[in-house]
């Protein structure tokens, strides 16, 4: 029982970890999922227009190829169907406990096991635990005065209410990030008026989205190598883009030039163009990929509001110059409450140390996967694992394979606990923070990548290739290892 692998979350990362564990012959897996369905962020983000801005051939697992993607960039329903299909294809359902909302995760030094406590009073214990809850799980409602007094409808982009019909309604959208630019074009089609409340404009690049022709999907089906080759080609194309969007360089100026030209070509009005021109380097905030947003903003029933919001009134939104914008519905496309400091629920490690306290000013880890003092605990999408230019699932696959290798190694060598060495972790993080200094993310804008103090606990400052390479092998030299002895006790590897 204690060799069980606990996985928290049944989104891409949790299911992917379970699949790779099963493929490695490890079957004592327990997946704890707070919802009643798998899919994580793709289950929750069903707003009109929800889609992925990374090509589906790369926004999927290489070990679960799907030859049937309908187009270059898929919508959320198709991505969710893909995630769902993994459950049946790899017989994962018996492992998943739905409605298991983890509210605490605790390590016991005596037994070298983790116990997850759920909101409904259940405990699940395992030798190892894998955090796969995802960073974009909890909606962020902004702290705008009067928010609770609005008498109309409020909807958060990450919890869309499909029972509410926006047809002929006066809708306000707060936010102009990756979610908002997908929602606004859809709302403009249906609502009587759409007012977009912008605090900061983002750089926008066009996103042509051709359907996959039948012959291409047939080729993928008949010759999986063709699909792998297409995936590889896209991967390397995105790696080249890193030169412009990860580091602040002449290539950044070139990419910014493309975004500026796109703005000039698609937005004719000079005033609007000025309002939509960011004052930060491209890449600093997430680049917005859309060909529909600028045209939608210029429709007769759409208006960009750039006056700061003063308050939400019972009837709408009041802006700083004293105008009240009357609305039937406010859409909060205001993003997620991402834990860059602290943890989503209390995690106590060896000796009762509290991870939330250690991460109080910013999260850090060893290679984004392990944290010293928290033996046998592994993170997916952990600190400094975010890409700015490539598919997050490429990074996720590397994390998963690293975790599965570590668990296999533990079993093969009779290891009861591995705990990453603090000196290795500190050295790793010094290097990460030094390398982050020259990136676009640290070039002076405010984004969800940074803490309020400007600490970057989110992004990986390099190519995807480098990230993957660093996780290609588990080196037990990086860890303090406790081995099980023949009498059932244990000793650290150093004393062998
Ligand atoms: P976001 O990028 O955090 O954007 C939130 C927006 O709300 C920003 O425009 C922000 O303005 C605004 N905002 C927040 N609080 C506000 C306040 N108090 N007053 C006024 N404006 C406020 O959130 P998101 O668009 O949901 O995207 C989050 C992440 O989800 C993305 O970065 C991406 O990783 C992921 N995502 C991916 C896709 C995809 O296609 N792959 C699509 C959607 C989302 P400021 O910029 O001024 O802070």
Boltz pocket constraint, residues with backbone or C-beta under 6 A from the ligand:
constraints:
  - pocket:
      binder: B
      contacts: [[A, 51], [A, 52], [A, 53], [A, 54], [A, 136], [A, 142], [A, 143], [A, 144], [A, 157], [A, 174], [A, 175], [A, 176], [A, 177], [A, 178], [A, 179], [A, 180], [A, 197], [A, 198], [A, 199], [A, 200], [A, 286], [A, 309], [A, 333], [A, 334], [A, 335], [A, 336], [A, 446], [A, 448]]
      max_distance: 6.0
